[in-house]
Amino acid sequence: MSVQQKKKVGIIVCDRYRDCAGGKCLRSLKNRERAFSIYKNQEVELVGYTTCGGCPGGNIEYCVEEMKKNGVDVVHFATGMVVGYPPCPYIDHFKELVKQKYGVDVIIGTHPIPQSYYNTHTALKTWSSKEWKEKIKHVLADESMRKKYSRNVKNMRNIRAEMSNRKASDPKNKPDEILEALELRQGQKVADIGAGGGYFSLRFSCSQLKQLSLYF
């Protein structure tokens, strides 16, 4: 089968995922899975990757203008726009803006919907309407693929806890001075709010204050 002309695509993600490295989107692009499966027999060049700029999406028209300079053919609104809660309320307006102002096709979705998001929105009936079923058609997948694109939440929590404890215990952050400044006494009750990985909770529990009550 002959390879079709190269397709130049841009990706716009929801700003709530501004720190995302794009792993799922780029992996699905490389593997030509779900929304990117339409390019199965085509060479694809990514000519832009950015966020919407945060509600109400002030960056949309400007970033597409820049992508247009790079020859963009299709703009993909990342899957995060439909799986976040609540889903993007402006997605239809953005799609119409990009098509009408720049003449660029828009596809809603990039990587497959991960299993955890699928479970949540199925329970909430978020996508039960005909309109929403149309919106997510490019990112629906079977269970095996949904799980393939799901994070190992337990491992992520462990990693974050370890990073938090490492930061809290760093001598540069003066953990011993922090404990001294609290001037804890016998019989006091301590609430460790935002305990992170539990570094200070552990320090509290291991202190000489045997009658100290700890809540976290």
C-alpha positions in Angstrom: 0.0 0.0 0.0 1.4 3.4 -0.9 2.3 6.0 1.7 0.2 9.1 1.5 1.4 12.7 1.7 2.9 13.8 5.0 0.4 15.1 7.5 1.3 18.0 9.7 -0.5 18.0 13.1 -0.6 20.2 16.2 -1.7 19.2 19.7 -3.5 21.5 22.2 -3.8 20.2 25.7 -6.1 21.3 28.6 -4.1 23.8 30.8 -4.9 21.7 33.9 -2.3 19.2 32.4 0.2 22.0 31.7 3.0 19.9 33.4 2.3 16.8 31.3 5.3 15.7 29.3 3.0 14.5 26.5 3.9 10.8 27.0 0.5 9.3 26.2 -0.1 11.6 23.2 3.3 11.0 21.7 3.1 7.3 22.3 -0.2 7.0 20.6 1.0 9.1 17.7 4.1 6.9 17.3 1.9 3.8 17.5 -0.9 5.3 15.4 -3.4 4.4 18.0 -7.0 5.7 18.5 -7.2 9.3 17.2 -3.9 8.9 15.4 -5.0 5.7 13.8 -6.3 7.7 10.9 -2.7 8.3 9.9 -1.8 4.7 9.8 -0.3 4.8 6.3 1.0 8.3 6.4 4.1 10.1 7.6 3.2 12.6 10.4 5.1 15.6 11.5 4.2 17.3 14.9 4.4 21.0 14.2 3.1 22.3 17.5 2.3 21.3 21.1 0.9 23.6 23.7 -1.9 24.3 26.2 -5.1 26.2 25.7 -3.8 28.8 28.2 -6.4 28.0 30.8 -10.1 28.8 30.8 -11.6 30.3 28.8 -8.8 29.2 26.3 -7.2 32.5 25.5 -4.2 30.8 23.8 -6.3 28.8 21.3 -6.4 31.4 18.5 -2.8 32.5 19.0 -1.2 29.1 19.1 -3.1 27.9 16.0 -1.9 31.0 14.2 1.7 29.9 15.0 1.0 26.3 14.0 -0.5 27.6 10.7 2.9 29.2 10.0 4.4 25.7 10.3 2.0 24.3 7.8 -0.4 22.5 10.2 -3.1 20.4 8.5 -5.0 19.1 11.5 -5.2 20.3 15.1 -5.9 17.6 17.8 -7.5 18.6 21.0 -5.8 16.3 23.5 -7.8 13.6 25.2 -7.4 15.5 28.5 -10.0 18.0 27.3 -12.7 15.3 27.5 -11.5 13.1 30.4 -10.8 15.8 32.9 -13.6 16.7 35.3 -15.4 18.6 34.3 -14.7 18.2 30.6 -13.8 21.3 28.7 -17.0 23.4 28.4 -15.6 25.4 25.5 -14.5 22.6 23.2 -17.2 23.1 20.6 -16.5 26.8 20.4 -12.8 26.2 20.0 -13.4 23.6 17.3 -15.6 26.1 15.3 -13.1 28.9 15.8 -10.1 26.9 14.5 -12.1 25.7 11.5 -13.7 29.0 10.6 -10.8 31.4 11.3 -7.9 29.3 10.1 -9.5 26.7 7.8 -7.8 23.9 9.8 -9.5 20.6 10.6 -10.0 19.7 14.2 -10.1 16.2 15.8 -11.1 15.8 19.4 -8.7 13.4 21.1 -5.2 12.0 20.9 -4.5 8.9 23.0 -7.1 6.3 24.1 -9.2 7.1 27.2 -7.4 5.5 30.2 -9.4 3.0 32.2 -9.6 5.1 35.4 -11.2 8.0 33.5 -13.4 5.6 31.6 -14.7 4.2 34.9 -15.3 7.6 36.4 -17.2 9.1 33.5 -19.2 6.0 32.9 -20.4 6.1 36.5 -21.2 9.8 36.2 -22.9 9.3 32.8 -20.8 12.2 31.5 -20.7 10.8 27.9 -24.2 9.3 27.8 -25.6 11.9 25.3 -25.5 11.5 21.6 -23.4 14.7 21.4 -20.8 13.4 23.8 -20.6 10.0 22.1 -19.7 11.8 18.9 -17.0 13.9 20.7 -15.2 10.9 22.1 -15.5 8.5 19.2 -11.9 8.9 18.2 -10.6 8.0 21.7 -12.8 5.1 22.8 -10.9 1.8 22.9 -11.3 -1.7 24.3 -10.4 -2.5 27.9 -6.9 -3.8 27.1 -6.0 -0.6 25.4 -7.6 1.5 28.1 -5.5 -0.2 30.7 -2.4 0.1 28.5 -2.8 3.9 28.8 -3.6 4.0 32.5 -1.1 5.1 35.1 0.0 2.8 37.9 -1.5 5.0 40.6 0.1 3.0 43.5 3.6 3.5 42.0 3.0 7.1 41.3 1.9 7.7 44.9 5.0 5.9 46.1 7.2 8.0 43.9 5.6 11.3 45.0 5.8 10.3 48.6 9.5 9.5 48.3 10.2 12.8 46.5 8.2 14.7 49.2 10.2 13.0 52.0 13.5 13.6 50.3 12.7 17.3 50.1 11.4 17.5 53.7 14.5 15.8 55.1 17.0 17.9 53.1 19.2 19.7 55.6 18.9 22.8 53.4 15.2 22.9 54.4 16.2 22.8 58.1 13.8 20.0 59.3 15.3 19.9 62.8 14.9 23.7 63.3 11.3 23.3 62.1 10.6 20.8 64.8 12.3 22.9 67.4 10.3 25.9 66.4 7.0 24.0 67.0 7.9 23.7 70.7 5.7 20.6 71.1 4.8 19.5 74.6 3.4 16.4 76.3 -0.3 16.0 75.9 -0.6 18.2 72.8 -2.6 17.2 69.7 -0.9 17.7 66.3 -2.6 17.8 63.0 -0.2 17.2 60.1 -2.2 18.7 57.2 -0.8 18.1 53.8 1.5 15.5 55.2 3.0 14.6 51.8 5.1 11.4 52.3 4.7 11.5 56.0 8.2 12.6 56.9 7.2 14.9 59.8 4.4 12.6 60.9 7.1 10.0 61.4 9.3 12.4 63.2 6.5 13.4 65.5 5.6 9.7 66.3 9.3 8.9 67.0 9.7 11.9 69.4 10.1 11.6 73.1 6.6 13.0 73.6 4.8 9.8 74.4 1.5 11.5 75.1 1.4 13.4 71.9 -1.7 12.7 69.7 -1.0 12.8 66.0 -3.6 13.3 63.3 -2.8 13.3 59.5 
